[in-house]
Amino acid sequence: MEELEMTLLEGEERMDKAIASFERELNTVRTGRANASLLDQIQIDYYGVPTPVKQISSISSPEANQLYIKPYDKSSMKLIESAIFASPLGLTPQLDSNGIRLILPKMTEERRKELVKLVSKMEEAAKVQIRNVRRDLNDEIKKLELPEDDEKGALDDCQKLTDKKIEEIANITKKKQEEIMTI
């Protein structure tokens, strides 16, 4: 029985990690306000090492629709600018003597709907991860060779846990979609 509890706890931990990963991924999706996490996926080749922009600069939001990137090393400004141009963000960086300003354009209704669809795809991918963990858990429970009633109870517990985590993902998604659609 102790082995069963450990298996379920490990499964829950893996599901929680999948949800945390989903939330981090959602942070890279733009809502109406400027948010430094938009730049989380952008990396530059800094002295031969792929380095996230947020590690080599300070990022602030002086206004609701602006981000200001101030690199610690001014020689990296051109690299950051190139990385932003090459990214799927669709933003045009504006250089000044101390940093890079990103002005986020107002989102159109069409762009908001595209982002909602993107968030829905991310949601489905996260749910698939949870279901994969459930499948692995079910396999591990069956390998434990428990009495039939105990095995059935454990499989039911696993399903309840899965349902709870999928509902959590759905709630996170709904909140993000509302954020996106809010003007």
VMD Tcl script that builds the backbone (N, CA, C; Angstrom):
set m [mol new atoms 549]
animate dup $m
set s [atomselect $m all]
$s set {name element resname resid chain x y z} {
  {N N MET 1 A 0.825 -1.203 0.000}
  {CA C MET 1 A 0.000 0.000 0.000}
  {C C MET 1 A 0.865 1.261 0.000}
  {N N GLU 2 A 1.992 1.197 0.692}
  {CA C GLU 2 A 2.880 2.350 0.718}
  {C C GLU 2 A 3.413 2.633 -0.686}
  {N N GLU 3 A 3.671 1.571 -1.435}
  {CA C GLU 3 A 4.157 1.709 -2.807}
  {C C GLU 3 A 3.093 2.390 -3.679}
  {N N LEU 4 A 1.852 2.037 -3.452}
  {CA C LEU 4 A 0.738 2.627 -4.198}
  {C C LEU 4 A 0.638 4.131 -3.906}
  {N N GLU 5 A 0.732 4.501 -2.636}
  {CA C GLU 5 A 0.666 5.914 -2.268}
  {C C GLU 5 A 1.808 6.702 -2.914}
  {N N MET 6 A 3.002 6.115 -2.913}
  {CA C MET 6 A 4.157 6.780 -3.533}
  {C C MET 6 A 3.925 6.963 -5.035}
  {N N THR 7 A 3.367 5.936 -5.668}
  {CA C THR 7 A 3.087 6.005 -7.099}
  {C C THR 7 A 2.100 7.127 -7.401}
  {N N LEU 8 A 1.021 7.212 -6.610}
  {CA C LEU 8 A 0.027 8.262 -6.811}
  {C C LEU 8 A 0.606 9.651 -6.553}
  {N N LEU 9 A 1.431 9.764 -5.514}
  {CA C LEU 9 A 2.059 11.061 -5.214}
  {C C LEU 9 A 2.997 11.497 -6.344}
  {N N GLU 10 A 3.775 10.549 -6.863}
  {CA C GLU 10 A 4.675 10.879 -7.966}
  {C C GLU 10 A 3.879 11.306 -9.194}
  {N N GLY 11 A 2.757 10.618 -9.429}
  {CA C GLY 11 A 1.902 10.979 -10.556}
  {C C GLY 11 A 1.330 12.372 -10.404}
  {N N GLU 12 A 0.881 12.688 -9.187}
  {CA C GLU 12 A 0.330 14.021 -8.937}
  {C C GLU 12 A 1.402 15.087 -9.134}
  {N N GLU 13 A 2.613 14.780 -8.698}
  {CA C GLU 13 A 3.719 15.725 -8.856}
  {C C GLU 13 A 4.016 15.959 -10.343}
  {N N ARG 14 A 3.996 14.888 -11.129}
  {CA C ARG 14 A 4.229 15.029 -12.569}
  {C C ARG 14 A 3.118 15.851 -13.223}
  {N N MET 15 A 1.880 15.651 -12.775}
  {CA C MET 15 A 0.759 16.433 -13.317}
  {C C MET 15 A 0.904 17.912 -12.946}
  {N N ASP 16 A 1.331 18.175 -11.701}
  {CA C ASP 16 A 1.536 19.562 -11.272}
  {C C ASP 16 A 2.636 20.241 -12.096}
  {N N LYS 17 A 3.689 19.471 -12.427}
  {CA C LYS 17 A 4.766 20.025 -13.252}
  {C C LYS 17 A 4.254 20.348 -14.655}
  {N N ALA 18 A 3.374 19.503 -15.181}
  {CA C ALA 18 A 2.796 19.755 -16.507}
  {C C ALA 18 A 1.962 21.032 -16.475}
  {N N ILE 19 A 1.221 21.233 -15.399}
  {CA C ILE 19 A 0.397 22.442 -15.266}
  {C C ILE 19 A 1.285 23.676 -15.138}
  {N N ALA 20 A 2.357 23.574 -14.355}
  {CA C ALA 20 A 3.283 24.701 -14.199}
  {C C ALA 20 A 3.920 25.054 -15.545}
  {N N SER 21 A 4.269 24.050 -16.310}
  {CA C SER 21 A 4.840 24.274 -17.642}
  {C C SER 21 A 3.820 24.970 -18.548}
  {N N PHE 22 A 2.576 24.538 -18.474}
  {CA C PHE 22 A 1.492 25.154 -19.251}
  {C C PHE 22 A 1.334 26.624 -18.869}
  {N N GLU 23 A 1.377 26.923 -17.583}
  {CA C GLU 23 A 1.237 28.314 -17.132}
  {C C GLU 23 A 2.395 29.178 -17.625}
  {N N ARG 24 A 3.616 28.630 -17.593}
  {CA C ARG 24 A 4.773 29.385 -18.101}
  {C C ARG 24 A 4.609 29.661 -19.591}
  {N N GLU 25 A 4.129 28.663 -20.314}
  {CA C GLU 25 A 3.921 28.832 -21.749}
  {C C GLU 25 A 2.846 29.891 -22.017}
  {N N LEU 26 A 1.796 29.892 -21.204}
  {CA C LEU 26 A 0.724 30.886 -21.371}
  {C C LEU 26 A 1.234 32.304 -21.136}
  {N N ASN 27 A 2.205 32.449 -20.244}
  {CA C ASN 27 A 2.739 33.785 -19.952}
  {C C ASN 27 A 3.391 34.418 -21.171}
  {N N THR 28 A 3.803 33.595 -22.136}
  {CA C THR 28 A 4.435 34.143 -23.336}
  {C C THR 28 A 3.403 34.633 -24.344}
  {N N VAL 29 A 2.123 34.353 -24.090}
  {CA C VAL 29 A 1.058 34.818 -24.982}
  {C C VAL 29 A 0.658 36.221 -24.550}
  {N N ARG 30 A 0.618 37.105 -25.487}
  {CA C ARG 30 A 0.370 38.512 -25.201}
  {C C ARG 30 A -1.098 38.778 -24.884}
  {N N THR 31 A -1.313 39.527 -23.838}
  {CA C THR 31 A -2.655 40.040 -23.560}
  {C C THR 31 A -2.612 41.530 -23.909}
  {N N GLY 32 A -3.495 42.309 -23.407}
  {CA C GLY 32 A -3.537 43.728 -23.744}
  {C C GLY 32 A -2.400 44.548 -23.163}
  {N N ARG 33 A -1.818 44.106 -22.051}
  {CA C ARG 33 A -0.767 44.869 -21.381}
  {C C ARG 33 A 0.618 44.321 -21.708}
  {N N ALA 34 A 1.606 45.196 -21.645}
  {CA C ALA 34 A 2.992 44.782 -21.838}
  {C C ALA 34 A 3.431 43.974 -20.620}
  {N N ASN 35 A 4.079 42.868 -20.868}
  {CA C ASN 35 A 4.514 41.985 -19.792}
  {C C ASN 35 A 5.893 41.443 -20.157}
  {N N ALA 36 A 6.825 41.526 -19.234}
  {CA C ALA 36 A 8.200 41.093 -19.498}
  {C C ALA 36 A 8.279 39.616 -19.883}
  {N N SER 37 A 7.315 38.815 -19.471}
  {CA C SER 37 A 7.358 37.386 -19.795}
  {C C SER 37 A 7.164 37.133 -21.297}
  {N N LEU 38 A 6.749 38.158 -22.051}
  {CA C LEU 38 A 6.672 38.016 -23.509}
  {C C LEU 38 A 8.042 37.677 -24.091}
  {N N LEU 39 A 9.081 38.119 -23.413}
  {CA C LEU 39 A 10.440 37.936 -23.923}
  {C C LEU 39 A 11.115 36.669 -23.388}
  {N N ASP 40 A 10.388 35.859 -22.626}
  {CA C ASP 40 A 10.981 34.663 -22.010}
  {C C ASP 40 A 11.596 33.705 -23.027}
  {N N GLN 41 A 11.001 33.588 -24.198}
  {CA C GLN 41 A 11.479 32.624 -25.192}
  {C C GLN 41 A 12.605 33.164 -26.068}
  {N N ILE 42 A 12.904 34.443 -25.947}
  {CA C ILE 42 A 13.913 35.049 -26.821}
  {C C ILE 42 A 15.301 34.870 -26.223}
  {N N GLN 43 A 16.186 34.283 -27.040}
  {CA C GLN 43 A 17.561 34.048 -26.614}
  {C C GLN 43 A 18.509 34.639 -27.643}
  {N N ILE 44 A 19.691 35.008 -27.170}
  {CA C ILE 44 A 20.729 35.486 -28.084}
  {C C ILE 44 A 21.977 34.625 -27.888}
  {N N ASP 45 A 22.850 34.673 -28.870}
  {CA C ASP 45 A 24.116 33.959 -28.775}
  {C C ASP 45 A 25.094 34.909 -28.097}
  {N N TYR 46 A 25.226 34.778 -26.778}
  {CA C TYR 46 A 26.040 35.691 -25.984}
  {C C TYR 46 A 27.360 35.011 -25.657}
  {N N TYR 47 A 28.430 35.422 -26.332}
  {CA C TYR 47 A 29.755 34.813 -26.199}
  {C C TYR 47 A 29.691 33.305 -26.411}
  {N N GLY 48 A 28.952 32.905 -27.454}
  {CA C GLY 48 A 28.891 31.492 -27.826}
  {C C GLY 48 A 27.912 30.652 -27.039}
  {N N VAL 49 A 27.189 31.264 -26.123}
  {CA C VAL 49 A 26.242 30.512 -25.293}
  {C C VAL 49 A 24.827 31.061 -25.517}
  {N N PRO 50 A 23.852 30.184 -25.861}
  {CA C PRO 50 A 22.479 30.682 -25.985}
  {C C PRO 50 A 21.986 31.177 -24.623}
  {N N THR 51 A 21.646 32.458 -24.548}
  {CA C THR 51 A 21.296 33.089 -23.276}
  {C C THR 51 A 19.967 33.829 -23.406}
  {N N PRO 52 A 19.043 33.591 -22.465}
  {CA C PRO 52 A 17.786 34.350 -22.500}
  {C C PRO 52 A 18.043 35.839 -22.282}
  {N N VAL 53 A 17.279 36.664 -22.999}
  {CA C VAL 53 A 17.428 38.116 -22.905}
  {C C VAL 53 A 17.254 38.588 -21.469}
  {N N LYS 54 A 16.335 37.971 -20.731}
  {CA C LYS 54 A 16.068 38.431 -19.368}
  {C C LYS 54 A 17.255 38.203 -18.421}
  {N N GLN 55 A 18.214 37.342 -18.818}
  {CA C GLN 55 A 19.380 37.116 -17.959}
  {C C GLN 55 A 20.479 38.142 -18.182}
  {N N ILE 56 A 20.449 38.815 -19.323}
  {CA C ILE 56 A 21.525 39.762 -19.609}
  {C C ILE 56 A 21.041 41.212 -19.647}
  {N N SER 57 A 19.815 41.429 -19.163}
  {CA C SER 57 A 19.279 42.788 -19.168}
  {C C SER 57 A 18.177 42.931 -18.129}
  {N N SER 58 A 17.848 44.167 -17.849}
  {CA C SER 58 A 16.680 44.410 -17.004}
  {C C SER 58 A 15.539 44.781 -17.951}
  {N N ILE 59 A 14.361 44.294 -17.637}
  {CA C ILE 59 A 13.199 44.552 -18.482}
  {C C ILE 59 A 12.145 45.234 -17.627}
  {N N SER 60 A 11.700 46.393 -18.087}
  {CA C SER 60 A 10.676 47.121 -17.335}
  {C C SER 60 A 9.521 47.468 -18.269}
  {N N SER 61 A 8.436 47.899 -17.675}
  {CA C SER 61 A 7.267 48.307 -18.442}
  {C C SER 61 A 6.900 49.739 -18.035}
  {N N PRO 62 A 7.512 50.736 -18.694}
  {CA C PRO 62 A 7.257 52.126 -18.312}
  {C C PRO 62 A 5.815 52.578 -18.576}
  {N N GLU 63 A 5.163 51.951 -19.553}
  {CA C GLU 63 A 3.766 52.258 -19.857}
  {C C GLU 63 A 3.039 50.951 -20.136}
  {N N ALA 64 A 1.729 50.993 -20.170}
  {CA C ALA 64 A 0.925 49.778 -20.351}
  {C C ALA 64 A 1.210 49.060 -21.662}
  {N N ASN 65 A 1.639 49.804 -22.691}
  {CA C ASN 65 A 1.872 49.169 -23.982}
  {C C ASN 65 A 3.351 49.176 -24.379}
  {N N GLN 66 A 4.261 49.327 -23.410}
  {CA C GLN 66 A 5.689 49.391 -23.716}
  {C C GLN 66 A 6.507 48.481 -22.819}
  {N N LEU 67 A 7.583 47.966 -23.412}
  {CA C LEU 67 A 8.617 47.274 -22.647}
  {C C LEU 67 A 9.927 47.991 -22.931}
  {N N TYR 68 A 10.753 48.088 -21.901}
  {CA C TYR 68 A 12.060 48.710 -22.083}
  {C C TYR 68 A 13.115 47.714 -21.621}
  {N N ILE 69 A 14.010 47.371 -22.536}
  {CA C ILE 69 A 15.077 46.409 -22.254}
  {C C ILE 69 A 16.373 47.190 -22.110}
  {N N LYS 70 A 16.987 47.091 -20.936}
  {CA C LYS 70 A 18.250 47.782 -20.704}
  {C C LYS 70 A 19.321 46.720 -20.451}
  {N N PRO 71 A 20.125 46.411 -21.486}
  {CA C PRO 71 A 21.158 45.374 -21.332}
  {C C PRO 71 A 22.246 45.812 -20.350}
  {N N TYR 72 A 22.748 44.852 -19.606}
  {CA C TYR 72 A 23.856 45.139 -18.683}
  {C C TYR 72 A 25.120 45.436 -19.479}
  {N N ASP 73 A 25.242 44.799 -20.633}
  {CA C ASP 73 A 26.383 44.990 -21.522}
  {C C ASP 73 A 25.848 45.620 -22.806}
  {N N LYS 74 A 26.175 46.901 -23.033}
  {CA C LYS 74 A 25.600 47.618 -24.174}
  {C C LYS 74 A 25.996 47.009 -25.515}
  {N N SER 75 A 27.093 46.253 -25.539}
  {CA C SER 75 A 27.512 45.641 -26.812}
  {C C SER 75 A 26.532 44.554 -27.269}
  {N N SER 76 A 25.647 44.119 -26.385}
  {CA C SER 76 A 24.685 43.072 -26.759}
  {C C SER 76 A 23.392 43.647 -27.343}
  {N N MET 77 A 23.266 44.973 -27.428}
  {CA C MET 77 A 22.019 45.585 -27.904}
  {C C MET 77 A 21.651 45.142 -29.318}
  {N N LYS 78 A 22.628 45.097 -30.221}
  {CA C LYS 78 A 22.343 44.690 -31.606}
  {C C LYS 78 A 21.895 43.228 -31.654}
  {N N LEU 79 A 22.498 42.377 -30.820}
  {CA C LEU 79 A 22.103 40.960 -30.787}
  {C C LEU 79 A 20.660 40.813 -30.303}
  {N N ILE 80 A 20.316 41.567 -29.282}
  {CA C ILE 80 A 18.949 41.522 -28.748}
  {C C ILE 80 A 17.966 42.025 -29.803}
  {N N GLU 81 A 18.333 43.124 -30.462}
  {CA C GLU 81 A 17.470 43.673 -31.505}
  {C C GLU 81 A 17.225 42.633 -32.604}
  {N N SER 82 A 18.272 41.967 -33.054}
  {CA C SER 82 A 18.139 40.945 -34.102}
  {C C SER 82 A 17.258 39.792 -33.639}
  {N N ALA 83 A 17.428 39.366 -32.389}
  {CA C ALA 83 A 16.640 38.255 -31.859}
  {C C ALA 83 A 15.153 38.615 -31.788}
  {N N ILE 84 A 14.863 39.859 -31.450}
  {CA C ILE 84 A 13.466 40.304 -31.374}
  {C C ILE 84 A 12.864 40.360 -32.780}
  {N N PHE 85 A 13.641 40.865 -33.748}
  {CA C PHE 85 A 13.165 40.884 -35.134}
  {C C PHE 85 A 12.861 39.470 -35.622}
  {N N ALA 86 A 13.736 38.524 -35.280}
  {CA C ALA 86 A 13.594 37.141 -35.754}
  {C C ALA 86 A 12.498 36.362 -35.010}
  {N N SER 87 A 12.045 36.884 -33.883}
  {CA C SER 87 A 11.051 36.165 -33.074}
  {C C SER 87 A 9.657 36.263 -33.691}
  {N N PRO 88 A 8.744 35.385 -33.266}
  {CA C PRO 88 A 7.375 35.446 -33.789}
  {C C PRO 88 A 6.519 36.537 -33.131}
  {N N LEU 89 A 7.118 37.395 -32.303}
  {CA C LEU 89 A 6.355 38.432 -31.613}
  {C C LEU 89 A 5.802 39.488 -32.561}
  {N N GLY 90 A 6.512 39.717 -33.664}
  {CA C GLY 90 A 6.051 40.720 -34.608}
  {C C GLY 90 A 6.222 42.144 -34.099}
  {N N LEU 91 A 7.239 42.379 -33.272}
  {CA C LEU 91 A 7.483 43.711 -32.715}
  {C C LEU 91 A 8.710 44.338 -33.364}
  {N N THR 92 A 8.697 45.653 -33.453}
  {CA C THR 92 A 9.834 46.389 -34.004}
  {C C THR 92 A 10.565 47.092 -32.869}
  {N N PRO 93 A 11.786 46.641 -32.562}
  {CA C PRO 93 A 12.540 47.290 -31.484}
  {C C PRO 93 A 13.063 48.663 -31.905}
  {N N GLN 94 A 13.055 49.597 -30.956}
  {CA C GLN 94 A 13.585 50.943 -31.191}
  {C C GLN 94 A 14.758 51.152 -30.242}
  {N N LEU 95 A 15.956 51.328 -30.817}
  {CA C LEU 95 A 17.153 51.500 -30.002}
  {C C LEU 95 A 17.336 52.960 -29.608}
  {N N ASP 96 A 17.811 53.165 -28.373}
  {CA C ASP 96 A 18.295 54.479 -27.968}
  {C C ASP 96 A 19.671 54.250 -27.349}
  {N N SER 97 A 20.247 55.237 -26.733}
  {CA C SER 97 A 21.624 55.090 -26.243}
  {C C SER 97 A 21.758 54.098 -25.089}
  {N N ASN 98 A 20.702 53.864 -24.324}
  {CA C ASN 98 A 20.798 52.986 -23.155}
  {C C ASN 98 A 20.095 51.645 -23.296}
  {N N GLY 99 A 19.164 51.525 -24.244}
  {CA C GLY 99 A 18.419 50.281 -24.306}
  {C C GLY 99 A 17.539 50.172 -25.528}
  {N N ILE 100 A 16.578 49.275 -25.408}
  {CA C ILE 100 A 15.683 48.977 -26.517}
  {C C ILE 100 A 14.246 49.146 -26.030}
  {N N ARG 101 A 13.478 49.904 -26.800}
  {CA C ARG 101 A 12.072 50.128 -26.462}
  {C C ARG 101 A 11.219 49.306 -27.421}
  {N N LEU 102 A 10.254 48.574 -26.847}
  {CA C LEU 102 A 9.293 47.821 -27.649}
  {C C LEU 102 A 7.914 48.408 -27.396}
  {N N ILE 103 A 7.291 48.893 -28.456}
  {CA C ILE 103 A 5.940 49.430 -28.314}
  {C C ILE 103 A 4.989 48.389 -28.884}
  {N N LEU 104 A 4.105 47.909 -28.033}
  {CA C LEU 104 A 3.153 46.890 -28.444}
  {C C LEU 104 A 1.935 47.567 -29.067}
  {N N PRO 105 A 1.630 47.212 -30.298}
  {CA C PRO 105 A 0.467 47.831 -30.944}
  {C C PRO 105 A -0.825 47.358 -30.283}
  {N N LYS 106 A -1.865 48.168 -30.432}
  {CA C LYS 106 A -3.172 47.760 -29.916}
  {C C LYS 106 A -3.584 46.495 -30.650}
  {N N MET 107 A -4.175 45.568 -29.902}
  {CA C MET 107 A -4.574 44.309 -30.526}
  {C C MET 107 A -5.933 44.471 -31.205}
  {N N THR 108 A -6.002 43.930 -32.404}
  {CA C THR 108 A -7.274 43.955 -33.130}
  {C C THR 108 A -8.131 42.784 -32.655}
  {N N GLU 109 A -9.396 42.841 -32.971}
  {CA C GLU 109 A -10.317 41.758 -32.616}
  {C C GLU 109 A -9.863 40.448 -33.270}
  {N N GLU 110 A -9.391 40.544 -34.514}
  {CA C GLU 110 A -8.928 39.358 -35.232}
  {C C GLU 110 A -7.720 38.730 -34.520}
  {N N ARG 111 A -6.785 39.572 -34.106}
  {CA C ARG 111 A -5.585 39.072 -33.415}
  {C C ARG 111 A -5.969 38.448 -32.078}
  {N N ARG 112 A -6.909 39.033 -31.382}
  {CA C ARG 112 A -7.368 38.466 -30.111}
  {C C ARG 112 A -7.947 37.060 -30.322}
  {N N LYS 113 A -8.731 36.917 -31.384}
  {CA C LYS 113 A -9.325 35.602 -31.675}
  {C C LYS 113 A -8.254 34.577 -32.032}
  {N N GLU 114 A -7.221 35.012 -32.769}
  {CA C GLU 114 A -6.101 34.118 -33.091}
  {C C GLU 114 A -5.408 33.652 -31.810}
  {N N LEU 115 A -5.191 34.586 -30.885}
  {CA C LEU 115 A -4.524 34.245 -29.625}
  {C C LEU 115 A -5.381 33.296 -28.784}
  {N N VAL 116 A -6.699 33.478 -28.808}
  {CA C VAL 116 A -7.590 32.573 -28.078}
  {C C VAL 116 A -7.469 31.158 -28.656}
  {N N LYS 117 A -7.382 31.056 -29.989}
  {CA C LYS 117 A -7.212 29.743 -30.629}
  {C C LYS 117 A -5.870 29.126 -30.229}
  {N N LEU 118 A -4.833 29.964 -30.192}
  {CA C LEU 118 A -3.513 29.485 -29.790}
  {C C LEU 118 A -3.543 28.951 -28.357}
  {N N VAL 119 A -4.203 29.683 -27.475}
  {CA C VAL 119 A -4.313 29.261 -26.077}
  {C C VAL 119 A -5.082 27.930 -25.990}
  {N N SER 120 A -6.094 27.777 -26.828}
  {CA C SER 120 A -6.857 26.521 -26.840}
  {C C SER 120 A -5.976 25.344 -27.265}
  {N N LYS 121 A -5.098 25.581 -28.249}
  {CA C LYS 121 A -4.167 24.521 -28.678}
  {C C LYS 121 A -3.207 24.176 -27.544}
  {N N MET 122 A -2.718 25.195 -26.857}
  {CA C MET 122 A -1.823 24.959 -25.721}
  {C C MET 122 A -2.544 24.163 -24.634}
  {N N GLU 123 A -3.825 24.505 -24.416}
  {CA C GLU 123 A -4.626 23.805 -23.414}
  {C C GLU 123 A -4.732 22.324 -23.763}
  {N N GLU 124 A -5.011 22.040 -25.020}
  {CA C GLU 124 A -5.160 20.638 -25.430}
  {C C GLU 124 A -3.850 19.875 -25.250}
  {N N ALA 125 A -2.732 20.521 -25.571}
  {CA C ALA 125 A -1.422 19.878 -25.386}
  {C C ALA 125 A -1.176 19.581 -23.903}
  {N N ALA 126 A -1.558 20.496 -23.027}
  {CA C ALA 126 A -1.382 20.286 -21.583}
  {C C ALA 126 A -2.271 19.138 -21.100}
  {N N LYS 127 A -3.498 19.080 -21.612}
  {CA C LYS 127 A -4.401 17.990 -21.225}
  {C C LYS 127 A -3.850 16.645 -21.686}
  {N N VAL 128 A -3.244 16.619 -22.871}
  {CA C VAL 128 A -2.633 15.380 -23.363}
  {C C VAL 128 A -1.507 14.944 -22.428}
  {N N GLN 129 A -0.715 15.920 -21.949}
  {CA C GLN 129 A 0.359 15.589 -21.000}
  {C C GLN 129 A -0.226 14.955 -19.738}
  {N N ILE 130 A -1.304 15.516 -19.232}
  {CA C ILE 130 A -1.943 14.975 -18.030}
  {C C ILE 130 A -2.447 13.555 -18.298}
  {N N ARG 131 A -3.060 13.357 -19.456}
  {CA C ARG 131 A -3.572 12.017 -19.789}
  {C C ARG 131 A -2.440 11.008 -19.950}
  {N N ASN 132 A -1.302 11.467 -20.469}
  {CA C ASN 132 A -0.145 10.575 -20.584}
  {C C ASN 132 A 0.350 10.153 -19.208}
  {N N VAL 133 A 0.351 11.089 -18.265}
  {CA C VAL 133 A 0.754 10.760 -16.896}
  {C C VAL 133 A -0.237 9.735 -16.320}
  {N N ARG 134 A -1.538 9.955 -16.582}
  {CA C ARG 134 A -2.559 9.012 -16.098}
  {C C ARG 134 A -2.307 7.616 -16.669}
  {N N ARG 135 A -2.019 7.543 -17.954}
  {CA C ARG 135 A -1.749 6.246 -18.585}
  {C C ARG 135 A -0.559 5.555 -17.915}
  {N N ASP 136 A 0.520 6.317 -17.699}
  {CA C ASP 136 A 1.700 5.757 -17.031}
  {C C ASP 136 A 1.359 5.287 -15.614}
  {N N LEU 137 A 0.563 6.104 -14.907}
  {CA C LEU 137 A 0.156 5.740 -13.547}
  {C C LEU 137 A -0.660 4.447 -13.547}
  {N N ASN 138 A -1.590 4.354 -14.478}
  {CA C ASN 138 A -2.409 3.146 -14.557}
  {C C ASN 138 A -1.544 1.911 -14.803}
  {N N ASP 139 A -0.549 2.055 -15.691}
  {CA C ASP 139 A 0.366 0.936 -15.963}
  {C C ASP 139 A 1.136 0.545 -14.705}
  {N N GLU 140 A 1.626 1.563 -13.973}
  {CA C GLU 140 A 2.379 1.284 -12.747}
  {C C GLU 140 A 1.487 0.627 -11.687}
  {N N ILE 141 A 0.246 1.072 -11.579}
  {CA C ILE 141 A -0.680 0.488 -10.602}
  {C C ILE 141 A -0.932 -0.980 -10.929}
  {N N LYS 142 A -1.104 -1.271 -12.216}
  {CA C LYS 142 A -1.345 -2.670 -12.629}
  {C C LYS 142 A -0.126 -3.549 -12.369}
  {N N LYS 143 A 1.077 -2.971 -12.469}
  {CA C LYS 143 A 2.305 -3.737 -12.197}
  {C C LYS 143 A 2.458 -4.087 -10.719}
  {N N LEU 144 A 1.789 -3.324 -9.841}
  {CA C LEU 144 A 1.925 -3.566 -8.401}
  {C C LEU 144 A 1.252 -4.868 -7.967}
  {N N GLU 145 A 0.422 -5.444 -8.838}
  {CA C GLU 145 A -0.280 -6.698 -8.552}
  {C C GLU 145 A -1.025 -6.639 -7.225}
  {N N LEU 146 A -1.896 -5.669 -7.127}
  {CA C LEU 146 A -2.728 -5.490 -5.934}
  {C C LEU 146 A -3.945 -6.408 -6.013}
  {N N PRO 147 A -4.612 -6.635 -4.876}
  {CA C PRO 147 A -5.892 -7.336 -4.938}
  {C C PRO 147 A -6.845 -6.548 -5.856}
  {N N GLU 148 A -7.768 -7.249 -6.501}
  {CA C GLU 148 A -8.628 -6.643 -7.527}
  {C C GLU 148 A -9.363 -5.394 -7.032}
  {N N ASP 149 A -9.930 -5.438 -5.825}
  {CA C ASP 149 A -10.670 -4.292 -5.284}
  {C C ASP 149 A -9.745 -3.088 -5.058}
  {N N ASP 150 A -8.560 -3.364 -4.519}
  {CA C ASP 150 A -7.591 -2.289 -4.269}
  {C C ASP 150 A -7.133 -1.653 -5.584}
  {N N GLU 151 A -6.898 -2.502 -6.595}
  {CA C GLU 151 A -6.465 -2.002 -7.894}
  {C C GLU 151 A -7.550 -1.114 -8.509}
  {N N LYS 152 A -8.789 -1.571 -8.436}
  {CA C LYS 152 A -9.905 -0.786 -8.982}
  {C C LYS 152 A -10.027 0.553 -8.252}
  {N N GLY 153 A -9.877 0.545 -6.931}
  {CA C GLY 153 A -9.928 1.784 -6.149}
  {C C GLY 153 A -8.798 2.725 -6.519}
  {N N ALA 154 A -7.595 2.168 -6.727}
  {CA C ALA 154 A -6.440 2.986 -7.100}
  {C C ALA 154 A -6.625 3.592 -8.488}
  {N N LEU 155 A -7.166 2.798 -9.413}
  {CA C LEU 155 A -7.412 3.309 -10.761}
  {C C LEU 155 A -8.474 4.415 -10.729}
  {N N ASP 156 A -9.481 4.255 -9.861}
  {CA C ASP 156 A -10.505 5.301 -9.693}
  {C C ASP 156 A -9.886 6.574 -9.118}
  {N N ASP 157 A -9.005 6.413 -8.120}
  {CA C ASP 157 A -8.312 7.573 -7.538}
  {C C ASP 157 A -7.489 8.299 -8.606}
  {N N CYS 158 A -6.837 7.517 -9.450}
  {CA C CYS 158 A -6.021 8.081 -10.523}
  {C C CYS 158 A -6.906 8.881 -11.482}
  {N N GLN 159 A -8.076 8.340 -11.803}
  {CA C GLN 159 A -8.993 9.042 -12.709}
  {C C GLN 159 A -9.521 10.327 -12.076}
  {N N LYS 160 A -9.835 10.274 -10.777}
  {CA C LYS 160 A -10.319 11.473 -10.079}
  {C C LYS 160 A -9.251 12.566 -10.086}
  {N N LEU 161 A -8.000 12.155 -9.845}
  {CA C LEU 161 A -6.878 13.093 -9.860}
  {C C LEU 161 A -6.741 13.717 -11.253}
  {N N THR 162 A -6.838 12.879 -12.273}
  {CA C THR 162 A -6.739 13.360 -13.647}
  {C C THR 162 A -7.843 14.367 -13.952}
  {N N ASP 163 A -9.081 14.035 -13.572}
  {CA C ASP 163 A -10.210 14.939 -13.810}
  {C C ASP 163 A -10.000 16.283 -13.123}
  {N N LYS 164 A -9.475 16.228 -11.886}
  {CA C LYS 164 A -9.235 17.453 -11.120}
  {C C LYS 164 A -8.180 18.327 -11.820}
  {N N LYS 165 A -7.113 17.709 -12.302}
  {CA C LYS 165 A -6.029 18.464 -12.950}
  {C C LYS 165 A -6.479 19.023 -14.304}
  {N N ILE 166 A -7.290 18.270 -15.030}
  {CA C ILE 166 A -7.792 18.760 -16.319}
  {C C ILE 166 A -8.741 19.933 -16.102}
  {N N GLU 167 A -9.530 19.864 -15.039}
  {CA C GLU 167 A -10.410 20.989 -14.706}
  {C C GLU 167 A -9.587 22.228 -14.343}
  {N N GLU 168 A -8.480 22.004 -13.627}
  {CA C GLU 168 A -7.581 23.113 -13.268}
  {C C GLU 168 A -7.030 23.778 -14.533}
  {N N ILE 169 A -6.632 22.975 -15.506}
  {CA C ILE 169 A -6.124 23.508 -16.779}
  {C C ILE 169 A -7.217 24.296 -17.486}
  {N N ALA 170 A -8.429 23.758 -17.484}
  {CA C ALA 170 A -9.556 24.450 -18.142}
  {C C ALA 170 A -9.819 25.806 -17.490}
  {N N ASN 171 A -9.733 25.865 -16.164}
  {CA C ASN 171 A -9.953 27.135 -15.456}
  {C C ASN 171 A -8.865 28.154 -15.781}
  {N N ILE 172 A -7.623 27.688 -15.839}
  {CA C ILE 172 A -6.497 28.572 -16.177}
  {C C ILE 172 A -6.691 29.114 -17.593}
  {N N THR 173 A -7.099 28.228 -18.498}
  {CA C THR 173 A -7.313 28.625 -19.896}
  {C C THR 173 A -8.432 29.655 -20.005}
  {N N LYS 174 A -9.528 29.398 -19.319}
  {CA C LYS 174 A -10.673 30.310 -19.379}
  {C C LYS 174 A -10.256 31.705 -18.907}
  {N N LYS 175 A -9.494 31.760 -17.818}
  {CA C LYS 175 A -9.030 33.035 -17.279}
  {C C LYS 175 A -8.136 33.761 -18.290}
  {N N LYS 176 A -7.229 33.023 -18.928}
  {CA C LYS 176 A -6.320 33.626 -19.909}
  {C C LYS 176 A -7.100 34.127 -21.126}
  {N N GLN 177 A -8.078 33.349 -21.571}
  {CA C GLN 177 A -8.866 33.771 -22.729}
  {C C GLN 177 A -9.670 35.036 -22.414}
  {N N GLU 178 A -10.183 35.123 -21.203}
  {CA C GLU 178 A -10.905 36.341 -20.803}
  {C C GLU 178 A -9.968 37.540 -20.781}
  {N N GLU 179 A -8.726 37.323 -20.298}
  {CA C GLU 179 A -7.713 38.384 -20.287}
  {C C GLU 179 A -7.452 38.880 -21.699}
  {N N ILE 180 A -7.313 37.932 -22.634}
  {CA C ILE 180 A -7.018 38.289 -24.018}
  {C C ILE 180 A -8.156 39.074 -24.645}
  {N N MET 181 A -9.386 38.658 -24.392}
  {CA C MET 181 A -10.542 39.293 -25.023}
  {C C MET 181 A -10.943 40.615 -24.371}
  {N N THR 182 A -10.402 40.895 -23.175}
  {CA C THR 182 A -10.695 42.154 -22.516}
  {C C THR 182 A -9.953 43.281 -23.204}
  {N N ILE 183 A -10.679 44.315 -23.546}
  {CA C ILE 183 A -10.057 45.437 -24.270}
  {C C ILE 183 A -9.563 46.478 -23.281}
}
mol reanalyze $m
mol bondsrecalc $m
mol representation Tube
mol addrep $m
